Amino acid sequence: MKGFVNIQGKILPIHQAVIPVLDHGFLYGDSVYETFRTCHGTPLQFEEHIDRLFYSAQRLELKMPFPKEKILQETLNTALHYWKKTKKEDLYIRVIVSRGYGDIGFDPKLCPHPLLIIIVKPFIPFPQIYYKTGVKLTFVSIVRNHPKSIDPNIKSGNYLNNILAYLEAKKQGSSIFDALMCNADGYITEGTTSNIFIIKKGKLYTPSLESGILRGLTREFIIRLAKNNHLNVQETKISKAMLLSSDECFLASSLKGILPVTYCKTQTLRKIGSGKPGPMTQKLMSLFDHAITKTCASSSS
Ligand SMILES: Cc1ncc(COP(=O)(O)O)c(C=O)c1O
């Protein structure tokens, strides 16, 4: 595997990077992280990702090892190192802050030194065919974490809720792309690594933050984009029935961008709308690509 890892400012080839087994990120999932990509060398929504990293850390009472500017700089240094040592290609970037090394136990005093880890490796986009035909989702029995247990709006290293949902989805068939999780009240929340949107009668809907979701940065970007283009957007409770009777549907995340969803499984596999990426999804995809390209062009100039 190609890539480099920065641990507390020291950059190593990916296969040489190790952390102690008593690191609490490893022992307990006691860590926070962000994933994003570069586009023509520019990290997308870079500051927003690092701001969310700080937000998640604060929710876990995890002391950040460095100020924001230093984390931004270390991330850039790691990407620049990759480009210098290998080739200039777009990168997947993962910035992690772990509670750090310490004896077994939950007392944060056991871990006086939180650890910054930055992983950079080639960004491998999802196959183009997924964007052309759309992907299939399935509802799963695994309920999304309740915001009063592990708040989905904390992007922590504990992804077991999502992993269990994903495992259940994959048992439904190899053509299923991902699970769609509902909250304890039966309303739709999100995919295992994406937010979800539906379109019905020309209006865009996405589960509200109160539904129990990660406040995705792509979700926020799409909401702004839609509003700026005079599209009607509503953040609300979304039932399964509403999704199944929608005209269009798509997933959104930093690594996927906008990914159309054309089928969803409940008891049987059901078509969403025409079973093809719809016109509004395609319009948003094109607005999104245009906005991203513009951002990249302005930050590289
Ligand atoms: C559970 C979950 N929801 C939504 C998202 C999308 O968030 P973003 O757009 O900030 O990448 C992610 C991304 O990893 C996620 O893990």
The ligand as an ORCA input file, in Angstrom:
! r2SCAN-3c Opt
* xyz 0 1
  C     -21.838      8.345      9.616
  C     -21.476      9.369      8.597
  N     -22.426     10.196      8.142
  C     -22.157     11.137      7.214
  C     -20.886     11.277      6.690
  C     -20.601     12.335      5.665
  O     -19.885     13.380      6.265
  P     -18.960     14.352      5.409
  O     -19.825     14.934      4.349
  O     -18.529     15.387      6.389
  O     -17.861     13.540      4.849
  C     -19.861     10.440      7.150
  C     -18.504     10.580      6.624
  O     -17.604      9.884      6.952
  C     -20.156      9.470      8.130
  O     -19.213      8.643      8.594
*
